[in-house]
């Protein structure tokens, strides 16, 4: 094998639980392993990115990764880590979500049939849809006792005083169905390993037990810690909701900004989890950051790496340019290249004024624009003073008191950006 997969997870802080003998088995065998993703939305979010990166490390170590989409289990809802029952999704929504998610994995894993460890995407609906309740009860339900299932944390918590909701029979069967997935993959693809978050340990080990009892075989399990933020907020969440991997749901600019704005403590742990830099390189990054934390070099390195990984170099460059504009480093040329959607995101919350384009046909004097047209500056005399002091910029270019604005100043045929000093912005939108 090219490297020790388990040790890679260990030093990166991505190893939580592991069944006995798993590390030795992976060192001496090229094997197949999987992680399940329930398609509860039409895009994955950055909480899913941890599991995706684990599959990437797994493939880089020479093993074959399986992405298992839960077209069937998604209909039930995993009770793990939940105090209330999930809302059930109908089949049409799940089918649409599955198709949307499939394409996202192509950015991260190698799907090349010429490789022995080419990744595979499967949907558990394909083998579960034809199983009758009688067959499932006889073949699977008979193999695992209720006592065994009740001992799992995901079940016990729902039967204690921590919640009054209890647990439906539907959710109670989830671990059996997930265990059956592992058994099916073990028998059909010789899949010997299941991985997931630490909240999945109970479900995963039900699968290893089912394989032991039904196939007299030995399977393995690995979980990683659930990622949390230093401030106690849920990782990957903002006031606007999830940080999605789909750029139409979370723009590359907002995605980039999320990583730029994390704390120093989180940056130190996340640089290990979400990038593929070596331990030596990361130690150097951390050391440089700690010498001058105000420069936020670690956050910048992290944001660059993860945005490149998820959205590619072109989108990263656009996001960085947009960020530079926001913090006063951008040029007029960069500003002109920003698309209108990103432009509005950059200056979200900035005071705005709507004017009509026909007002530009004869030109608008800068003094009139600053005072009468927009009220950005209180009076003409103050506007003239600021212009003489070289304090006013139009679209990142300093202007004087004789400047005339025309439609040639429009960014994206719609916007003009006024700036006073370094940080005070005003946006004019022309309809």
Secondary structure as UniProt FT lines:
FT   HELIX           5..11
FT   TURN            12..13
FT   STRAND          17..18
FT   TURN            20..21
FT   HELIX           22..28
FT   STRAND          32..37
FT   HELIX           46..60
FT   TURN            61..62
FT   STRAND          64..69
FT   TURN            71..72
FT   HELIX           73..75
FT   TURN            80..81
FT   HELIX           91..105
FT   TURN            106..108
FT   TURN            113..114
FT   TURN            116..117
FT   STRAND          120..123
FT   HELIX           125..128
FT   TURN            129..130
FT   HELIX           133..139
FT   HELIX           141..143
FT   HELIX           146..150
FT   HELIX           153..156
FT   HELIX           157..159
FT   TURN            161..162
FT   HELIX           169..172
FT   HELIX           174..189
FT   STRAND          191..197
FT   HELIX           198..200
FT   HELIX           201..215
FT   STRAND          220..224
FT   TURN            230..231
FT   TURN            235..236
FT   STRAND          237..238
FT   TURN            239..240
FT   STRAND          241..242
FT   TURN            247..249
FT   HELIX           252..260
FT   HELIX           264..273
FT   HELIX           279..291
FT   HELIX           293..295
FT   HELIX           297..311
FT   HELIX           313..326
FT   TURN            327..328
FT   HELIX           332..337
FT   HELIX           340..346
FT   TURN            347..349
FT   STRAND          352..355
FT   HELIX           357..360
FT   TURN            361..362
FT   STRAND          364..365
FT   HELIX           366..368
FT   HELIX           369..373
FT   HELIX           380..388
FT   TURN            389..390
FT   STRAND          392..394
FT   TURN            395..396
FT   STRAND          397..398
FT   TURN            401..402
FT   STRAND          404..405
FT   HELIX           407..409
FT   TURN            412..414
FT   STRAND          415..420
FT   TURN            421..423
FT   STRAND          424..430
//
